[in-house]
């Protein structure tokens, strides 16, 4: 399989006449700029090409409530009141509805340029809180959704054991989430075996720990020791209340305490870290752990502002995700990441840290590299040995029409509206747009959940 791209993003910058050749396993075996006509003979033509992006944090079922939590029945609305509304959706969704919602969501993500999603999955049990006959029933729904759409999937079954620091159980509205390390590790092992046979290179699995408030130290250690290679994800320091509760219970801030208790390393991916201090970010950078930022969800929920300038100055690695799916475009996540800083500092191009360069390129390269780490797969772009994921941009779209080639990424990130891509390739295979066939199932699932 061989293509010739007029322009492609290679080694963190634009290159011209790029020959792209994939092997039988769906990984790049040749990436060559300025290819000659002779070298390019037999290659299929492409226009402007970017690597596929990893969506490093997703709760697929929450797509069913996107746009439906923007009214308030109380004087003060915050993350915690939103969470109660989210629980009501979680209590109703079954395997069929989850598959329909996730399939629609993944089809949306693909058209926006995501080719891999890390699914932080914690709705494990039936609506009464009992294990399904197959404990992995809800996980298989997500696997089927990814397979139907062609999306790459890193599935992260989630440990969830208590409602807060110092508690020993969940409350009734959390009954579907209950999962200890044994439960989750069994599901993860079955997913890993399935991936080897049915979706090698496209389906991967790790484990998530819901949060420090929901998982005791013994369980954190059990999972860390049981999976020495797989990616580990955890929500941390998203809300100030969580920080204050951790201080009251442990006498340490969340990341500070976690780093004292466990040998953090590059397998660890800390989601949000909104209220991390500079010293905590330094601890993460020194350990090799990464952050996963979800700027549109963090803004929608009123979480707070991540210390992006300190993270960049430290060289902290990380990625972006769409979390609650009020947005499904990585361009919007990167735009919000930069714009929040501009509002804070009253400056432009803050992500360059007072250097000359390309802000969109800086953001894109950061998220691409960190997303590959979060997924646990070779997804670092158009380079030999990486999975052959790419998206061809539609230069006739509103945001890109007439834009010079050197500024296409700038326009795609910072000129709205964000545009869908023309073609998507995952593991060297063209992925068709299945939204038309998936729409009826999504509408039916929405009706059943909201009736």
NORCOR-V772169 format. One record per residue. PSI is psi in whole degrees, -180 to 180 (* if undefined). OMEGA is omega in whole degrees, 0 to 359 (NA if undefined). NEAR is the number of other ideal C-beta (glycine too) atoms within 10 Angstrom. Layout:
BEGIN
psi = [PSI	PSI]
omega = [OMEGA	OMEGA]
near = [NEAR	NEAR]
END
This chain:
BEGIN
psi = [125	137	157	113	132	-43	140	151	105	131	39	17	167	140	158	154	63	118	126	121	129	151	-178	-21	-2	30	153	129	-10	128	111	120	159	43	144	162	-36	-44	-30	2	129	-3	142	138	141	158	-112	127	136	154	153	147	147	129	105	-1	117	137	93	-39	-25	-12	-28	-16	9	125	-4	10	29	19	153	140	20	164	-33	121	137	-172	-42	-34	-37	-39	-39	-37	-38	-39	-35	-35	-45	-33	-19	-27	133	180	-43	-44	-39	-43	-43	-43	-45	-40	-44	-45	-47	-35	-40	-46	-43	-44	-16	-4	4	138	-4	141	136	110	108	92	114	5	88	-39	173	172	-20	-5	9	152	140	162	-40	109	-20	16	-47	-32	-40	-31	-39	-38	-44	-40	-43	-41	-39	-32	-20	8	137	144	126	106	130	82	140	131	131	111	-21	163	-13	172	132	-4	162	11	175	161	173	-34	-10	13	-28	-12	-12	122	122	176	-40	-45	-51	-40	-33	-44	-44	-41	-39	-38	-43	-41	-42	-42	-39	-34	-43	-33	56	133	-15	-33	129	162	147	-148	146	146	121	-50	167	-31	-23	-9	121	162	-41	-39	-38	-45	-39	-46	-43	-41	-29	-26	79	-11	-32	153	142	126	148	136	138	137	37	-41	146	-35	-39	-40	-47	-39	-39	-42	-43	-36	-42	-14	15	153	159	-53	-38	-46	-44	-43	-28	-32	-27	150	82	144	-167	-11	-17	133	111	115	129	-71	32	-41	28	141	163	-39	-38	-40	-36	-39	-42	-46	-42	-30	-22	-5	160	167	153	112	142	71	-38	-39	-43	-35	-44	-37	-4	34	-44	-174	121	145	75	-39	-44	-42	-45	-44	-28	-15	26	131	155	-174	-180	155	168	-6	-99	-5	30	-15	148	21	132	-27	-39	-37	-45	-38	-46	-37	-43	-42	-36	-38	-37	-40	-40	-48	-8	44	168	158	48	-33	-13	-9	48	24	164	154	-159	110	-47	-40	-41	-48	-44	-47	-40	-49	-34	-49	-46	-34	-38	-43	-43	-33	-23	18	160	89	39	23	-163	84	150	132	-16	156	141	71	135	159	137	124	152	99	-7	-2	161	-46	-23	-9	122	2	132	150	-39	-14	10	-44	-40	-47	-37	-34	-42	-4	114	159	150	144	149	157	163	-48	150	136	130	120	38	5	131	133	116	156	112	14	-38	-42	-23	-20	-46	-41	-37	-45	-42	-42	-42	-44	-39	-32	-29	-2	*]
omega = [187	179	172	180	177	175	179	181	186	179	173	180	179	173	183	178	186	176	183	182	182	177	184	180	179	177	181	175	177	175	188	175	178	179	180	177	180	179	185	183	180	180	176	183	173	176	181	192	171	170	172	181	173	170	193	179	182	165	191	185	182	173	182	181	179	181	185	179	185	173	184	176	180	184	181	182	181	180	188	175	174	182	179	177	177	179	182	175	180	181	186	190	177	183	182	179	178	178	181	180	181	180	177	180	183	175	175	182	180	181	177	176	171	176	176	178	175	187	181	197	181	174	189	194	179	185	177	180	179	176	171	176	169	184	180	186	182	177	179	177	178	177	179	180	179	181	179	185	184	180	169	187	166	186	186	175	197	173	182	192	184	185	180	178	178	177	178	180	176	171	189	181	177	190	181	186	192	180	177	182	180	179	186	180	176	178	181	180	179	177	180	179	178	182	181	186	192	181	182	179	182	178	179	179	172	178	171	170	192	183	177	180	186	185	179	184	182	180	176	181	180	182	180	181	183	184	185	183	189	176	178	181	178	169	178	172	179	184	179	179	178	179	181	178	179	177	181	185	186	184	180	171	188	183	177	181	181	181	177	188	186	176	180	179	187	177	186	181	188	187	178	183	188	186	176	176	175	179	177	177	177	177	179	181	181	181	186	177	181	172	174	184	180	192	183	176	180	175	182	183	181	184	186	185	176	180	186	182	177	180	179	182	178	186	180	180	179	187	178	176	181	167	185	172	167	174	181	182	178	177	180	177	180	179	179	179	179	186	177	178	178	178	181	189	181	178	177	178	183	184	177	179	176	174	175	179	187	184	181	178	177	181	182	181	179	183	179	181	180	178	177	179	181	181	184	184	179	185	184	171	184	182	181	179	178	178	186	176	177	177	176	183	177	184	176	180	186	186	188	185	177	182	177	185	184	184	184	180	177	183	182	179	191	178	181	1	174	186	171	179	179	180	180	177	177	183	178	179	176	182	181	176	185	185	182	181	181	185	181	179	178	180	179	179	178	180	181	182	187	182	NA]
near = [16	16	21	21	27	15	21	26	23	20	11	13	12	19	17	13	17	24	19	26	19	21	14	8	12	18	18	22	15	13	23	17	17	10	20	10	9	6	16	17	10	7	18	12	9	20	17	23	24	24	27	29	29	32	35	35	29	29	21	27	27	22	25	26	21	16	7	12	18	10	6	11	7	7	5	6	16	14	18	10	13	18	14	9	13	19	17	11	20	21	17	16	24	17	18	14	22	26	23	25	28	30	27	25	29	29	26	20	26	27	19	22	25	29	28	27	30	30	27	26	27	23	26	23	19	16	13	8	15	11	14	15	7	12	17	23	17	24	27	19	24	29	22	16	25	24	16	18	24	21	28	28	27	30	27	30	28	25	27	25	22	20	17	15	17	12	13	8	11	18	11	10	15	21	18	23	21	19	26	16	23	12	19	28	19	14	25	24	14	17	24	16	11	17	19	10	8	11	16	12	17	23	22	22	26	24	24	28	26	21	24	25	21	23	24	18	13	10	20	19	14	18	23	20	10	15	20	8	7	18	24	22	27	28	25	30	28	24	22	13	14	23	20	12	17	23	15	10	14	18	9	15	21	26	27	19	19	27	19	11	15	18	10	20	12	12	21	24	31	25	28	27	27	22	23	26	16	13	11	24	22	15	18	25	18	12	17	13	26	27	29	29	29	31	25	22	23	23	16	19	24	11	20	17	14	25	21	22	15	17	22	18	13	15	7	22	20	27	29	30	31	30	28	23	25	20	22	23	25	29	25	20	28	25	22	20	24	21	15	17	21	13	10	13	11	8	11	11	17	21	21	17	11	7	8	6	11	20	18	22	18	19	24	23	18	21	26	22	19	23	33	22	24	31	25	21	22	15	23	18	25	23	13	12	11	18	28	26	31	27	25	21	24	17	19	11	18	12	19	18	11	7	17	8	13	11	15	21	24	15	22	27	25	18	17	14	11	20	23	18	21	17	16	25	24	24	20	21	15	12	21	13	16	17	16	8	12	21	13	11	17	21	12	13	24	18	10	15	20	11	6]
END
